Each structure stands twice: as structure tokens, then as C-alpha cells.
Amino acid sequence: MASKSEKLLGGFYRHSLASVFLVGILVLIVGCSVPPTRAPGNYSSSGSAPSSYSSQVATFSAVSWQALPGWREDDLSKAWPAWLRSCEVLRKKNGEINWRGVCSQANTPPARDAQGIRQYFENNFQVYEVRNSYNGSDTGLITGYYEPLLNGSLTRTSTYTVPLYAYPSAWKRSKPIPGPTRAQLLSSGVLNGSEIAWVEDPVAAAFMQIQGSGKIRLQDGRILRLGFAGTNDQPFQSIAQWLIERKEIRRNQASMQSISEWAKRNPGQVTEMLNANPRFVFFKELPSDGGAEVGPVGSLGVPLTPERSIAVDLRSIPIGAPVFLATNKLLSTESIQKLVMAQDTGNAIVGGVRADFFWGSGDAAAELAGHMKQNGKMWLLLPR
């Protein structure tokens, strides 16, 4: 995935296939090329699993499976496909953590039911409680992200009038640094002929640009998946901050939803708002195997699984590793207590107890992700 992060309110751009909105402020994760699968800090897998170890941002203490709230109730069959995807990469890697044995067992028939999966993890993994190094707390920030899913067309129609562009072919030979601003690009006609697809809503298109990836549901039902292809190398400026400075929204209202609602009330000012961010993102078409339900590819290099994949700080959690997450939904007593896989990363995801929870694609996922900013706890699972 590319480099992920730029906040709508402050800073991060996601140059990757899986993208985010950090609650309230719309933070975007940006992935990087497949990271190493080493354990952070002074972990050593020689002999038996250590009782504790530490990294730059976290400390890890071995605990029993009984320490995991909701472990017995989680339907692990829903996490199993995500773990098998992690193993596709982990079993090929060398490092301090020996994933090969546990991944070999995971791929051994027969297929496992929920109880068999639970037994597999309990027999082969040690649980570590994760705490933040800077304050010793076992609690940290859990946010959510999603992948946009927009209706669109491969050609301009009366409904679909907003283009999404491929990277300019001329720039592949000689690129101006920095390139023209968003406003200059769109007014000059230099991008004519580079259209990949057309969508209806310019604000939704801008959010897809900020996130760096998304899906387009075409009129015949096919899914066009778009990934990050590059930018004009202009600095990112927050459109949320633009609205706040003009007293159009309050800082504590800054969310994807509030920006979209403002745009609907003020259609004549939408272009000015969007041009306040001079950065422009280009797309490329990606394989769309699996349709709308298959997630984007995360930093690990495998598709993300809705509600079973997270983005993490690699200084704390090894890429691909199983993590048990305990948090709750916004404005709800409903708990989220489930096994997830650390399959994505991001510059905005910083700290020991810190995760971005992938909700999936489309409007429902956007609603859940766009408002998620919860306290949570994490437990790392490592091979014995």
C-alpha cells in the first residue's frame, strides 16, 4: 500500500488501497510496501515464549486466555479467512517470530469449526496484554475506516458528471514538481482524456481522493476497483479546517458526514471548498475479483476482511499478527470483542494500544467508521 495518511483536519493522506476516516477529524491511513514481519522491541522466540518484553511504544505481558473479555463468545469462524490470508504472507517470511509452524497447521485439513479454531489458537499461541510505554495504560484509541463505494459510469452521462482521473501519461516521462494545483488542473483541460470513471457527487469523489482508493458500482452491476496512482505533489490542506475557519462548522463537528451535509446546503460553494485543498490524487484500475464484498488490499499485501482487519503501529504490533480487540460502538453499549488481524498500517496510527478498525465498504461502513473514536484494549497473539 503506499504511504498512508493525511487528515482532513490537520493532516494525513492515504496513498493505499484501504483508507480511513479518523473519527471526527477524518484521518486517512496510508499504507506502505509490505513491511517486515519481525516483532518489535526485545522479543525473542528462542525456546519458550517470553513472559514479557517491550518495544519503543509498548510493553507486553503474558496473560491467560481467560483475560480476554468475550473470547469464548466470539465466532472465530468469521476471523479464520482473515487469518489464512495473513498466513499466505507470514509463512514465507523469516524473522524473530516463527510463523511457519502455526501457519502450516492452519492450512492442514480438515476445515475447522468455531470450536476447533478456538482450540487451535489456545494450543499454539501465547496471549500478551499490550500497554502503552509512555503511561503504562492498557487503554488506547480505537478508530474506524472504510472503503468508499460509489455508483458511477465508464462514460459521462446526465447523472454521472464528476470524473476520476488516471495519472497523466506525460508526467510519467517528465513530471513538474510541484505540479499544478487542483484548481489549475481542472480548469486547464490538461486532464481531458485521462478519465477512468464518472461519479455523481464531487464531495464523495474528493473523499475518495483523500482516502486514495475505492470502488465504483457500474450501471451493469460490475465493480470497478480503483487504487492510488499518484498526486500532483501539492501540499495537503484540510477542507474541514477551511470550513472551521469560516465558521461554517464547529471543530467538534468536523466529520465526513458534516462536510457532506454542508455541501448539500451550499452547492454554490462546493468548488471553492474543494479547491482549498490544492492536492489532487490520481487513480489506477485494480483487479476486482470477488465483487463488492471483498476488501481492499492492506499493507500486508492481502485483501482486508470487514470487521476482522485492523491497521496498527508496527513498532507495537507485527504485521499480519492476530490481535484480540475489545472496544464498543459509538453511542452504544454494544461491545466489540473479537479476534482481528493486523493487516494494515498508517502514519496516523501511532502508539502501543492503537488500532484502526476496518468496517468494510459502502455507506453503512462509512457511517460506522466516520464516527468511531473509542477507548479500547488490545491483546497480541504470538506463536508459542
SETI-713576 format. One record per residue (C-alpha): residue in one letter; chain; z, x, y. Coordinates in Angstrom, 3 decimals. Example, Ala and Ser with C-alpha at 12.3 -4.5 7.8 and 13.67 -1.06 7.14 Angstrom:
! residues 2
> r,c,z,x,y
> A,A,7.800,12.300,-4.500
> S,A,7.140,13.670,-1.060
END
This chain:
! residues 384
> r,c,z,x,y
> M,A,0.000,0.000,0.000
> A,A,-0.337,1.620,3.283
> S,A,2.417,2.256,5.706
> K,A,4.240,-0.966,6.372
> S,A,5.899,-2.048,9.442
> E,A,5.724,-3.331,12.882
> K,A,7.911,-6.008,14.339
> L,A,6.644,-8.995,16.188
> L,A,9.690,-8.475,18.341
> G,A,10.018,-4.784,18.610
> G,A,8.024,-3.109,16.052
> F,A,6.622,-2.942,12.605
> Y,A,3.121,-3.254,11.234
> R,A,2.355,-3.804,7.603
> H,A,-0.719,-1.891,6.528
> S,A,-0.442,-3.129,3.000
> L,A,-1.164,-5.974,0.702
> A,A,2.213,-7.552,0.691
> S,A,3.631,-8.417,4.032
> V,A,6.718,-9.704,5.683
> F,A,8.476,-11.562,8.333
> L,A,11.991,-10.363,9.023
> V,A,13.878,-13.469,9.936
> G,A,13.947,-14.497,13.472
> I,A,12.094,-11.388,14.565
> L,A,9.188,-11.414,12.164
> V,A,9.407,-7.922,10.754
> L,A,6.484,-6.721,8.724
> I,A,6.774,-4.323,5.860
> V,A,4.085,-1.802,5.390
> G,A,3.642,-0.165,2.070
> C,A,2.679,3.366,1.265
> S,A,0.788,5.064,-1.511
> V,A,2.544,4.838,-4.869
> P,A,5.890,6.549,-4.320
> P,A,7.629,8.824,-6.799
> T,A,9.884,7.117,-9.315
> R,A,12.718,9.608,-9.021
> A,A,16.277,8.500,-8.469
> P,A,17.639,9.219,-5.005
> G,A,20.590,11.495,-4.429
> N,A,22.521,13.334,-7.133
> Y,A,21.795,11.049,-10.076
> S,A,21.281,12.802,-13.408
> S,A,20.256,11.078,-16.616
> S,A,21.081,14.041,-18.817
> G,A,23.447,12.875,-21.541
> S,A,25.188,9.558,-20.939
> A,A,24.707,7.530,-17.772
> P,A,26.971,8.810,-14.969
> S,A,29.936,6.705,-13.875
> S,A,28.966,7.176,-10.242
> Y,A,26.545,9.026,-7.979
> S,A,25.408,8.931,-4.371
> S,A,22.354,9.199,-2.163
> Q,A,21.746,9.665,1.535
> V,A,22.252,5.965,2.257
> A,A,24.182,4.533,-0.692
> T,A,26.839,5.100,-3.313
> F,A,26.547,3.791,-6.860
> S,A,29.424,2.936,-9.188
> A,A,29.048,1.866,-12.804
> V,A,30.327,-1.666,-13.456
> S,A,30.207,-4.086,-16.368
> W,A,27.678,-6.862,-16.803
> Q,A,30.477,-9.327,-16.102
> A,A,30.447,-8.106,-12.483
> L,A,27.071,-9.770,-11.880
> P,A,27.503,-13.309,-10.493
> G,A,25.132,-15.679,-12.277
> W,A,23.852,-13.098,-14.765
> R,A,24.379,-15.410,-17.731
> E,A,22.699,-18.329,-15.933
> D,A,19.564,-16.543,-14.701
> D,A,16.400,-17.488,-16.605
> L,A,15.317,-13.936,-17.346
> S,A,12.046,-15.081,-18.905
> K,A,10.845,-15.577,-15.316
> A,A,11.667,-11.957,-14.473
> W,A,10.160,-10.485,-17.641
> P,A,6.490,-10.432,-16.494
> A,A,7.542,-8.571,-13.343
> W,A,9.446,-6.010,-15.429
> L,A,6.448,-5.482,-17.702
> R,A,4.349,-4.813,-14.591
> S,A,6.890,-2.222,-13.450
> C,A,6.689,-0.601,-16.861
> E,A,2.915,-0.266,-16.568
> V,A,3.626,2.414,-13.948
> L,A,7.078,3.709,-14.889
> R,A,6.231,4.632,-18.468
> K,A,3.614,7.096,-17.183
> K,A,5.966,8.876,-14.780
> N,A,8.108,11.951,-15.191
> G,A,11.336,12.334,-13.252
> E,A,15.112,12.275,-13.374
> I,A,15.049,8.752,-14.778
> N,A,13.683,8.369,-18.293
> W,A,11.894,5.033,-18.150
> R,A,9.681,5.674,-21.162
> G,A,12.182,4.630,-23.801
> V,A,13.147,1.312,-22.228
> C,A,9.543,0.526,-21.329
> S,A,8.386,1.328,-24.858
> Q,A,10.942,-1.139,-26.200
> A,A,9.893,-3.742,-23.636
> N,A,6.310,-3.614,-24.861
> T,A,7.256,-3.882,-28.530
> P,A,6.549,-7.277,-30.145
> P,A,7.690,-9.922,-30.697
> A,A,7.705,-11.779,-27.383
> R,A,11.216,-12.234,-26.051
> D,A,13.013,-15.445,-25.078
> A,A,15.599,-15.529,-22.273
> Q,A,18.479,-14.601,-24.565
> G,A,16.517,-11.784,-26.171
> I,A,15.643,-10.422,-22.739
> R,A,19.287,-10.536,-21.703
> Q,A,20.255,-8.600,-24.824
> Y,A,17.505,-6.058,-24.140
> F,A,18.855,-5.267,-20.679
> E,A,22.501,-5.233,-21.739
> N,A,21.759,-2.862,-24.627
> N,A,19.568,-0.441,-22.687
> F,A,20.760,-0.372,-19.077
> Q,A,23.827,0.578,-17.073
> V,A,24.687,-1.578,-14.052
> Y,A,25.559,0.152,-10.769
> E,A,27.142,-1.579,-7.812
> V,A,25.359,-0.484,-4.624
> R,A,27.349,0.222,-1.461
> N,A,26.245,1.405,1.965
> S,A,27.199,5.017,2.615
> Y,A,27.878,4.559,6.317
> N,A,30.612,1.927,5.956
> G,A,31.367,1.581,2.250
> S,A,30.417,-2.093,2.256
> D,A,28.819,-3.736,-0.768
> T,A,27.120,-6.264,1.527
> G,A,23.873,-5.833,3.424
> L,A,20.923,-7.618,4.992
> I,A,18.502,-9.588,2.816
> T,A,15.336,-10.844,4.489
> G,A,12.220,-12.528,3.138
> Y,A,8.469,-12.038,3.280
> Y,A,5.374,-13.820,2.050
> E,A,1.606,-13.606,1.827
> P,A,-0.442,-15.833,4.148
> L,A,-2.782,-18.345,2.511
> L,A,-5.280,-19.875,4.930
> N,A,-8.167,-22.261,4.450
> G,A,-11.468,-20.779,5.509
> S,A,-15.166,-20.178,5.015
> L,A,-17.552,-17.283,4.491
> T,A,-19.678,-18.664,7.321
> R,A,-18.814,-20.112,10.712
> T,A,-18.511,-23.903,10.726
> S,A,-17.378,-26.514,13.223
> T,A,-13.862,-26.244,11.722
> Y,A,-13.642,-22.546,10.935
> T,A,-14.430,-20.698,14.151
> V,A,-11.997,-17.755,14.143
> P,A,-13.425,-14.612,12.495
> L,A,-11.621,-11.976,10.453
> Y,A,-13.416,-8.640,10.635
> A,A,-14.235,-5.719,8.378
> Y,A,-13.699,-2.182,9.630
> P,A,-16.624,-1.236,11.931
> S,A,-19.130,0.804,9.942
> A,A,-19.865,3.044,12.941
> W,A,-16.197,4.051,13.109
> K,A,-16.363,5.448,9.588
> R,A,-18.593,8.193,10.995
> S,A,-17.074,8.670,14.435
> K,A,-14.026,6.696,15.492
> P,A,-12.772,6.606,19.090
> I,A,-9.044,7.383,19.293
> P,A,-7.669,5.171,20.518
> G,A,-10.299,2.500,20.070
> P,A,-10.932,-0.417,22.403
> T,A,-8.102,-2.914,22.810
> R,A,-8.123,-6.287,21.089
> A,A,-9.404,-7.976,24.240
> Q,A,-12.151,-5.372,24.704
> L,A,-13.254,-5.607,21.075
> L,A,-13.525,-9.384,21.094
> S,A,-15.289,-9.615,24.456
> S,A,-17.791,-6.792,23.901
> G,A,-19.613,-8.156,20.868
> V,A,-19.268,-4.794,19.104
> L,A,-17.838,-6.548,16.040
> N,A,-20.701,-9.009,15.664
> G,A,-21.974,-8.876,12.093
> S,A,-18.697,-7.477,10.727
> E,A,-17.180,-10.878,9.958
> I,A,-15.678,-11.209,6.458
> A,A,-14.472,-14.805,6.750
> W,A,-13.727,-17.532,9.253
> V,A,-10.480,-19.481,9.627
> E,A,-9.309,-22.328,11.829
> D,A,-6.241,-21.128,13.716
> P,A,-6.290,-17.997,15.913
> V,A,-2.498,-17.654,15.747
> A,A,-2.474,-17.818,11.947
> A,A,-5.257,-15.218,11.948
> A,A,-3.160,-12.991,14.224
> F,A,-0.170,-13.318,11.906
> M,A,-2.380,-12.277,9.002
> Q,A,-3.472,-9.267,11.040
> I,A,0.121,-8.358,11.805
> Q,A,1.014,-8.628,8.145
> G,A,-2.087,-6.731,7.106
> S,A,-3.154,-8.889,4.181
> G,A,-3.597,-12.437,2.973
> K,A,-5.673,-14.932,1.060
> I,A,-8.401,-17.311,2.163
> R,A,-8.969,-20.501,0.178
> L,A,-12.699,-21.128,0.468
> Q,A,-14.279,-24.566,0.582
> D,A,-15.381,-24.352,-3.059
> G,A,-11.822,-23.563,-4.175
> R,A,-12.314,-19.836,-4.698
> I,A,-9.686,-17.441,-3.377
> L,A,-10.761,-14.551,-1.161
> R,A,-8.092,-11.844,-1.039
> L,A,-8.088,-9.581,1.994
> G,A,-6.285,-6.270,2.361
> F,A,-5.637,-3.842,5.173
> A,A,-8.650,-1.666,6.113
> G,A,-7.575,-0.003,9.350
> T,A,-6.770,-0.538,13.021
> N,A,-8.117,0.343,16.442
> D,A,-5.197,2.793,16.854
> Q,A,-3.827,0.978,19.857
> P,A,-0.026,0.694,20.196
> F,A,1.576,-2.453,18.847
> Q,A,3.040,-4.833,21.418
> S,A,5.177,-7.775,20.378
> I,A,3.785,-11.217,21.179
> A,A,7.282,-12.611,20.666
> Q,A,8.547,-10.225,23.345
> W,A,5.702,-11.358,25.616
> L,A,6.913,-14.954,25.254
> I,A,10.556,-13.989,25.771
> E,A,9.821,-12.062,28.967
> R,A,8.061,-15.144,30.349
> K,A,11.000,-17.338,29.328
> E,A,8.751,-19.389,27.063
> I,A,11.132,-18.924,24.126
> R,A,14.652,-17.527,23.797
> R,A,15.277,-14.310,21.912
> N,A,17.239,-16.101,19.201
> Q,A,14.273,-18.448,18.716
> A,A,11.768,-15.684,18.014
> S,A,10.167,-16.623,14.717
> M,A,6.733,-17.209,13.307
> Q,A,7.350,-20.946,13.453
> S,A,8.448,-20.980,17.102
> I,A,5.427,-18.921,18.163
> S,A,3.057,-21.274,16.326
> E,A,4.698,-24.316,17.919
> W,A,4.432,-22.775,21.386
> A,A,0.729,-22.081,20.805
> K,A,0.089,-25.719,19.867
> R,A,1.746,-26.851,23.092
> N,A,-0.105,-24.278,25.205
> P,A,-3.627,-23.863,23.758
> G,A,-4.985,-22.579,27.060
> Q,A,-2.671,-19.554,26.979
> V,A,-3.144,-18.546,23.339
> T,A,-5.829,-15.934,24.032
> E,A,-3.699,-14.310,26.729
> M,A,-0.708,-14.231,24.384
> L,A,-2.661,-12.685,21.518
> N,A,-4.314,-10.126,23.800
> A,A,-0.844,-8.988,24.886
> N,A,-0.903,-7.026,21.638
> P,A,-3.755,-4.515,22.049
> R,A,-3.684,-3.507,18.382
> F,A,-6.367,-5.024,16.147
> V,A,-6.346,-4.989,12.353
> F,A,-9.421,-4.937,10.115
> F,A,-9.656,-6.204,6.549
> K,A,-11.440,-5.459,3.316
> E,A,-12.067,-7.729,0.360
> L,A,-9.890,-7.108,-2.691
> P,A,-10.167,-8.306,-6.300
> S,A,-8.921,-11.882,-6.591
> D,A,-8.210,-12.076,-10.322
> G,A,-5.602,-14.691,-11.097
> G,A,-6.226,-17.021,-8.181
> A,A,-3.789,-18.145,-5.517
> E,A,-0.661,-17.791,-7.656
> V,A,-0.941,-14.020,-8.191
> G,A,0.858,-11.995,-5.560
> P,A,-0.464,-9.074,-3.524
> V,A,-0.166,-5.514,-4.769
> G,A,3.024,-3.793,-3.664
> S,A,3.853,-0.123,-3.146
> L,A,4.337,0.380,-6.875
> G,A,0.667,-0.494,-7.361
> V,A,1.182,-3.740,-9.285
> P,A,0.988,-7.394,-8.175
> L,A,4.194,-8.805,-6.750
> T,A,5.849,-11.746,-8.507
> P,A,7.099,-14.603,-6.295
> E,A,10.917,-14.709,-6.202
> R,A,11.121,-11.757,-8.614
> S,A,9.886,-8.842,-6.474
> I,A,11.667,-7.148,-3.581
> A,A,10.974,-4.377,-1.099
> V,A,13.643,-1.672,-0.840
> D,A,14.577,1.610,0.797
> L,A,13.516,4.326,-1.662
> R,A,16.410,6.501,-0.539
> S,A,18.605,3.953,-2.303
> I,A,16.617,2.163,-5.000
> P,A,13.981,3.870,-7.199
> I,A,10.575,2.208,-7.022
> G,A,9.964,-0.126,-9.950
> A,A,13.626,-0.399,-10.932
> P,A,15.343,-3.650,-11.956
> V,A,17.888,-4.900,-9.418
> F,A,20.241,-7.847,-9.632
> L,A,20.357,-9.633,-6.276
> A,A,22.991,-12.085,-5.045
> T,A,22.448,-13.937,-1.772
> N,A,21.715,-17.504,-0.679
> K,A,19.078,-19.552,1.078
> L,A,19.274,-20.093,4.824
> L,A,21.394,-23.068,5.938
> S,A,22.142,-23.866,2.329
> T,A,24.883,-23.375,-0.208
> E,A,22.207,-22.800,-2.851
> S,A,22.678,-19.351,-4.334
> I,A,20.003,-16.819,-5.168
> Q,A,21.407,-14.863,-8.096
> K,A,18.627,-13.321,-10.093
> L,A,17.063,-10.246,-11.601
> V,A,14.299,-8.835,-9.400
> M,A,12.115,-5.720,-9.422
> A,A,11.909,-3.125,-6.644
> Q,A,8.115,-3.132,-6.407
> D,A,7.551,-2.732,-2.676
> T,A,8.788,-0.648,0.252
> G,A,8.772,-0.682,4.015
> N,A,9.751,1.238,7.113
> A,A,11.662,-1.837,8.286
> I,A,13.693,-1.900,5.079
> V,A,16.376,0.678,5.768
> G,A,19.758,1.084,4.126
> G,A,21.553,1.139,0.811
> V,A,22.219,-2.578,0.413
> R,A,18.959,-3.797,1.946
> A,A,16.102,-5.814,0.463
> D,A,13.151,-7.964,1.462
> F,A,12.663,-10.857,-0.954
> F,A,9.065,-11.843,-1.768
> W,A,8.749,-15.637,-1.704
> G,A,5.069,-15.939,-2.631
> S,A,2.019,-17.261,-0.793
> G,A,1.301,-20.176,1.490
> D,A,3.146,-22.491,3.853
> A,A,6.211,-23.212,1.714
> A,A,6.791,-19.498,1.145
> A,A,6.228,-18.834,4.847
> E,A,8.888,-21.373,5.794
> L,A,11.442,-19.845,3.434
> A,A,10.619,-16.260,4.378
> G,A,10.306,-16.825,8.107
> H,A,13.928,-17.904,8.490
> M,A,15.633,-15.743,5.867
> K,A,18.261,-13.370,7.241
> Q,A,21.205,-13.453,4.884
> N,A,24.019,-11.250,3.699
> G,A,23.668,-10.188,0.091
> K,A,24.759,-7.801,-2.641
> M,A,22.722,-5.631,-4.995
> W,A,23.265,-4.008,-8.365
> L,A,20.882,-1.343,-9.655
> L,A,19.984,-1.224,-13.371
> L,A,19.185,2.220,-14.792
> P,A,18.453,3.292,-18.388
> R,A,21.500,4.430,-20.346
END
